[in-house]
Amino acid sequence: MRIEANPYAYLSHHGASPLVRLDVAADCWSVSADTDARPFNTVFAPDFAPEGLAERVRDVRRGAAVPGRAQDWWIGPSARPSGLAACLAALGFRALAPVRMMAAPLAGEERGAHPAAAAEARPVRSADALADFTAVHGAAYGTRPAAARFFHRALASLSLAEDAPMQHVVVRSAGAPVAVASVFLHDGVAGLYNVATVPGARGRGFGTAAARAALAAARERGAPRAVLGAEPGAAGMYRALGFEDAGLLHRMRYVPPVRGAPGRLRRAAGGR
């Protein structure tokens, strides 16, 4: 199993939203939209020929570009050619912190300490529940209001049904939404995404509760294995749930130059 197959399918799923454009080529895929919200401007699944690499990268970058928006490239362990990251750096891309890919079987309940009984996890099935989900996600990541609104609209345009490939959960404490997670099912594998806790509720096991609930939903639907991408500093939490390291997903970002004061160029700000 390619460890990045689920993340790539997860990105592709967003292309089902009318707000997001999905482009599929023989050597890469991309999703793009007029927003700074992640992951809606991303090139992924690269499988380029070494010959003419720089020119092909320029073509893809221009073809997937949204004016004024930063563009991320995801480079997983199976990406080709091996020198792709170096080529992107030479073309003005900057490296972001890599994501640590991790995997675990879903044969039984995840190990690790259980959160407090006060935590109640529920699936997102309604517009109100989705609003709580995106509010927690935005607060956790410090998302700017315009990007948060786009994120909500994009998810609202996708199915929230019980049989949809992407499912969301919200964890509440004393009735207030405090943590969230998503799980995406593809080819028998469950991908864990969007695990987030509001700043005032961190360190109390609510993020773990959200992750557990999302993985339990995937297990109930027959997924035998789960994967995730851990941001820097989060791997320890997932190891406690039984996940093991499975490679790195590197990320490179291109921020297009925009005209500022006369005679000068400045970089457009990219944000979550």
Phi, psi and omega in degrees: 000127172288124186297332182269002182300317180292313176304323179292320177293324176299315176299316181299324181301326179296338178292348175287346176283138177293349179272352188235136177260130176250124177245131182240121176238170182294333186245002175185164175235163176206150168239141182214150181198160182276073182200158171268354181295141175266145011252041194278359172229084188219136171257134186211177182054047182287133178215064187272151171285144179297327182289130178068029186298312184300317180292323178294320178299316178300318180297315180294317180301315180291318183294328182264359187288143168247125186309128176080002182250139175292154181232127178259148173239129178259127184236100181273179182301332182266005181298146176227149357281174183295336181267018185298315182299319179295322178296316179298318179299320180292339181263011174101005175281150174243148182281134170263168177300132180290157176262132178274112177285138182222155182217154179204149172286152177247032183291329181220186181293142180299141179279177179108165183294143178273146179288173180298151182297343181290345181279127180237119181257132179226146176289155178270114181232356185226166178298321180294318179294322178294323177298320176295318180301308184289331177294316177296314180301314181295319179294321182294321184261001181064036183291137177292150188306316182296318179293321179297320179295320179296315179305317179295314181297321180294314179294325179294336180276355178255160185293139173250014183291161182298333182261009179291149181294332179251127180238147178236151174228150175237131175259132179244147173231124184053035177087347183265136177291127185234339183207156182216164172198157174233154173226138182237124182262128178208123174055040177080004181244139178259123176258129181264128184219166170059029177287120187205148178228138178298146186307320184287353183242012183285157178080011183240012175087006183288322177297320176297320178298318179296316179298316179300314182297318179295317180292324177296322178297320178292320179296321179296335178268008172094007179289124182273348188213149180232149176227161176201166173242113184270124173292160179307131179092350184258352186299325182300320179299319183282329174298324178295338178268002177102004179280147179235153181298140182219021178121176182244141171254110181275149181230133177236144183235134172250121177253113185293143175290140176232151185281129178249238178296152181307132177084002181228156174241143173232163180270138175291141181285132174254139181213166179292000000 
